[in-house]
Amino acid sequence: MSKIEKTLKVIAKREGISVTALKKEMQAAINEAYVKPNLQARDIQPKGDIPTVEEFLEYAMQKITLQN
C-alpha cells in the first residue's frame, strides 16, 4: 500500500466515510479550485488539465516534507 493510499485510508476512517467517498469529495474540491486556479494551484503539474486526488496529495506531501 502506497503512502497516498495509507493517507486516504486514515483520513476516511477519521471522517467516518469510505475511501471512495473521500476521493469523490476531494476531487470535487480540486475541480472547483481549478475553475480559476491561483498561483499555488498552478504549481501542481498534473498529467491532464486538473490534478487527480493522488497527484494533489503527492504534491502536498512533497511541500510538507520540504518545509520540515
N, C-alpha and C positions, 0 to 999 in steps of 0.2 A: 504494500500500500504506500503510495507516494505521500510526501509531506502535505501536499494540497488536499488529497483525499482525506487524510487524517484530520486536517484543519476543518474541512467541511463537516466531517462526522462529529467533531467536538462541538462546533457551533450549532449544528442541527439538534444535537442532543440537549444542549443548553436551552435552546429556544423551544424545544418540545415539538419539533416538526421533522419530517423526513429530509434526507439529503436532497432528494429530487425537488421537494417543495422549496427548500432553501435556495438551491441553484436557480429555480424559476424566479423567485423573488429577487435574487441578486442580479440575474440577467436583465430583469425588467428595470431595475435601478440603473444599471450600466447603460442600457439602451436609452433611457431618459436623459442621462447625463451627456450622452453623445449627440443629442439634438443640437446643442450648442456647446461643444466641448471647450473647457477652459485650458489654460496652458499645461496644467498638471495632467489632464486627461490626454492631451496630445502627446505627452511624454511616453505613454504606453505605445508599444509597437505591435499592434495586433496583426494577425495574418490577413484578416479582412478589414472591413471598414470599422467595425465595432468589436472590441475585445470580448472574448468569452470569459466566463467566470474564472476558469483556470488561468487564462492569460492575465487577468486583472490581479488575481491572488499572487501569482508568480512575481509580478511587478511590485506589488505591495510588500511582499516578504523580502524582496531584494532591497527595497528602500529602507525597511525597518532594520535589516541586518547592517546596512551601511551606516545608519545613524547610531548604532550601538557600539 
